[in-house]
């Protein structure tokens, strides 16, 4: 069975725009034409592809079609460039990335690609434990992820380890940990989590023999703002060296001690022979390996 690129692209547009009306504007057709295309493909496949919620979302079968549509688009783009039918741009590449990588090394790594390919990046920020789900659903073409095992139809390249140190301000330490970084003091000392899915601080507490449910928490869901909250003394937090080092060197931050936590990161992308995806992978891997220590064996 052949799935029309036009029909698959319509399903992708509905998911991207969040509604049939939004897809109609993006595709420059009427909402009724979008609805007709969707019904036609659902009838052809015998499956519901879109949940008509607000925003509209893909079903499991719809996610497969969205992924196919993005692959159609990438291959068509590469072919058009190779044939001289269009310039090197006109291709949007969605990438899922964790907040700390986005705030430190990823953007400088992607910058060279913007000089050689007039590409439009759509960066979707998500925890490294959850970025792979966006890749599997076809929402993105590539992801920085902590998942080592390849997702079906994808290739995996090791990037290195993100290291986290527990740090706080001297004023915070004087107030909350005056007798040292003990388990009893940590149980009552405020900490900062990125969001409710963030487990890094909890993992450090467990290593120190502290029940992670006991300390009060602040939630600051942006990497730079998170680091700022630590520097302002809201609580202690785990920061990568690129964010912690300036404060430690100037005395604005102090380390709370071991352990250093290491989170291995990997680059997963569609296993397609695409010059654009190859250029992106090479740039990302080069930047990551310059910024991150290698994965421990």
SULLIN-V879979 format. One record per residue. N is the residue number from 1. RES is the residue in one letter. SS is DSSP state (A for helix, B for strand, O for the rest). Layout:
n->N res->RES ss->SS
n->N res->RES ss->SS
This chain:
n->1 res->X ss->O
n->2 res->X ss->O
n->3 res->X ss->O
n->4 res->X ss->O
n->5 res->X ss->A
n->6 res->X ss->A
n->7 res->X ss->A
n->8 res->X ss->A
n->9 res->X ss->A
n->10 res->X ss->A
n->11 res->X ss->A
n->12 res->X ss->A
n->13 res->X ss->A
n->14 res->X ss->A
n->15 res->X ss->A
n->16 res->X ss->A
n->17 res->X ss->A
n->18 res->X ss->O
n->19 res->X ss->O
n->20 res->X ss->A
n->21 res->X ss->A
n->22 res->X ss->A
n->23 res->X ss->A
n->24 res->X ss->A
n->25 res->X ss->A
n->26 res->X ss->A
n->27 res->X ss->A
n->28 res->X ss->O
n->29 res->X ss->O
n->30 res->X ss->O
n->31 res->X ss->A
n->32 res->X ss->A
n->33 res->X ss->A
n->34 res->X ss->A
n->35 res->X ss->A
n->36 res->X ss->A
n->37 res->X ss->A
n->38 res->X ss->A
n->39 res->X ss->A
n->40 res->X ss->A
n->41 res->X ss->A
n->42 res->X ss->A
n->43 res->X ss->A
n->44 res->X ss->A
n->45 res->X ss->A
n->46 res->X ss->O
n->47 res->X ss->O
n->48 res->X ss->O
n->49 res->X ss->O
n->50 res->X ss->B
n->51 res->X ss->B
n->52 res->X ss->O
n->53 res->X ss->O
n->54 res->X ss->O
n->55 res->X ss->O
n->56 res->X ss->O
n->57 res->X ss->B
n->58 res->X ss->B
n->59 res->X ss->O
n->60 res->X ss->A
n->61 res->X ss->A
n->62 res->X ss->A
n->63 res->X ss->A
n->64 res->X ss->A
n->65 res->X ss->A
n->66 res->X ss->A
n->67 res->X ss->A
n->68 res->X ss->A
n->69 res->X ss->A
n->70 res->X ss->A
n->71 res->X ss->A
n->72 res->X ss->A
n->73 res->X ss->A
n->74 res->X ss->A
n->75 res->X ss->A
n->76 res->X ss->A
n->77 res->X ss->A
n->78 res->X ss->A
n->79 res->X ss->A
n->80 res->X ss->A
n->81 res->X ss->A
n->82 res->X ss->A
n->83 res->X ss->O
n->84 res->X ss->O
n->85 res->X ss->O
n->86 res->X ss->O
n->87 res->X ss->O
n->88 res->X ss->O
n->89 res->X ss->O
n->90 res->X ss->O
n->91 res->X ss->O
n->92 res->X ss->B
n->93 res->X ss->B
n->94 res->X ss->B
n->95 res->X ss->B
n->96 res->X ss->B
n->97 res->X ss->B
n->98 res->X ss->O
n->99 res->X ss->A
n->100 res->X ss->A
n->101 res->X ss->A
n->102 res->X ss->A
n->103 res->X ss->A
n->104 res->X ss->O
n->105 res->X ss->O
n->106 res->X ss->A
n->107 res->X ss->A
n->108 res->X ss->A
n->109 res->X ss->A
n->110 res->X ss->A
n->111 res->X ss->A
n->112 res->X ss->A
n->113 res->X ss->A
n->114 res->X ss->A
n->115 res->X ss->A
n->116 res->X ss->A
n->117 res->X ss->O
n->118 res->X ss->O
n->119 res->X ss->O
n->120 res->X ss->B
n->121 res->X ss->B
n->122 res->X ss->B
n->123 res->X ss->B
n->124 res->X ss->B
n->125 res->X ss->B
n->126 res->X ss->O
n->127 res->X ss->O
n->128 res->X ss->O
n->129 res->X ss->O
n->130 res->X ss->O
n->131 res->X ss->A
n->132 res->X ss->A
n->133 res->X ss->A
n->134 res->X ss->A
n->135 res->X ss->A
n->136 res->X ss->A
n->137 res->X ss->O
n->138 res->X ss->O
n->139 res->X ss->O
n->140 res->X ss->O
n->141 res->X ss->O
n->142 res->X ss->B
n->143 res->X ss->B
n->144 res->X ss->B
n->145 res->X ss->B
n->146 res->X ss->O
n->147 res->X ss->O
n->148 res->X ss->O
n->149 res->X ss->O
n->150 res->X ss->O
n->151 res->X ss->O
n->152 res->X ss->O
n->153 res->X ss->O
n->154 res->X ss->B
n->155 res->X ss->B
n->156 res->X ss->B
n->157 res->X ss->B
n->158 res->X ss->B
n->159 res->X ss->B
n->160 res->X ss->B
n->161 res->X ss->B
n->162 res->X ss->B
n->163 res->X ss->B
n->164 res->X ss->B
n->165 res->X ss->B
n->166 res->X ss->B
n->167 res->X ss->B
n->168 res->X ss->B
n->169 res->X ss->O
n->170 res->X ss->A
n->171 res->X ss->A
n->172 res->X ss->A
n->173 res->X ss->A
n->174 res->X ss->A
n->175 res->X ss->A
n->176 res->X ss->A
n->177 res->X ss->O
n->178 res->X ss->O
n->179 res->X ss->O
n->180 res->X ss->O
n->181 res->X ss->O
n->182 res->X ss->O
n->183 res->X ss->A
n->184 res->X ss->A
n->185 res->X ss->A
n->186 res->X ss->A
n->187 res->X ss->O
n->188 res->X ss->O
n->189 res->X ss->O
n->190 res->X ss->O
n->191 res->X ss->B
n->192 res->X ss->B
n->193 res->X ss->B
n->194 res->X ss->O
n->195 res->X ss->O
n->196 res->X ss->O
n->197 res->X ss->O
n->198 res->X ss->O
n->199 res->X ss->O
n->200 res->X ss->A
n->201 res->X ss->A
n->202 res->X ss->A
n->203 res->X ss->A
n->204 res->X ss->A
n->205 res->X ss->A
n->206 res->X ss->A
n->207 res->X ss->A
n->208 res->X ss->O
n->209 res->X ss->O
n->210 res->X ss->O
n->211 res->X ss->O
n->212 res->X ss->O
n->213 res->X ss->O
n->214 res->X ss->O
n->215 res->X ss->O
n->216 res->X ss->O
n->217 res->X ss->B
n->218 res->X ss->B
n->219 res->X ss->B
n->220 res->X ss->O
n->221 res->X ss->O
n->222 res->X ss->O
n->223 res->X ss->A
n->224 res->X ss->A
n->225 res->X ss->A
n->226 res->X ss->A
n->227 res->X ss->A
n->228 res->X ss->A
n->229 res->X ss->A
n->230 res->X ss->A
n->231 res->X ss->A
n->232 res->X ss->O
n->233 res->X ss->O
n->234 res->X ss->O
n->235 res->X ss->O
n->236 res->X ss->B
n->237 res->X ss->B
n->238 res->X ss->B
n->239 res->X ss->B
n->240 res->X ss->O
n->241 res->X ss->A
n->242 res->X ss->A
n->243 res->X ss->A
n->244 res->X ss->A
n->245 res->X ss->A
n->246 res->X ss->A
n->247 res->X ss->A
n->248 res->X ss->A
n->249 res->X ss->A
n->250 res->X ss->A
n->251 res->X ss->O
n->252 res->X ss->O
n->253 res->X ss->O
n->254 res->X ss->B
n->255 res->X ss->B
n->256 res->X ss->B
n->257 res->X ss->B
n->258 res->X ss->B
n->259 res->X ss->B
n->260 res->X ss->B
n->261 res->X ss->B
n->262 res->X ss->B
n->263 res->X ss->B
n->264 res->X ss->B
n->265 res->X ss->B
n->266 res->X ss->B
n->267 res->X ss->B
n->268 res->X ss->B
n->269 res->X ss->B
n->270 res->X ss->B
n->271 res->X ss->O
n->272 res->X ss->O
n->273 res->X ss->O
n->274 res->X ss->O
n->275 res->X ss->A
n->276 res->X ss->A
n->277 res->X ss->A
n->278 res->X ss->A
n->279 res->X ss->A
n->280 res->X ss->A
n->281 res->X ss->A
n->282 res->X ss->A
n->283 res->X ss->A
n->284 res->X ss->A
n->285 res->X ss->A
n->286 res->X ss->A
n->287 res->X ss->A
n->288 res->X ss->A
n->289 res->X ss->A
n->290 res->X ss->A
n->291 res->X ss->A
n->292 res->X ss->O
n->293 res->X ss->B
n->294 res->X ss->O
n->295 res->X ss->O
n->296 res->X ss->O
n->297 res->X ss->O
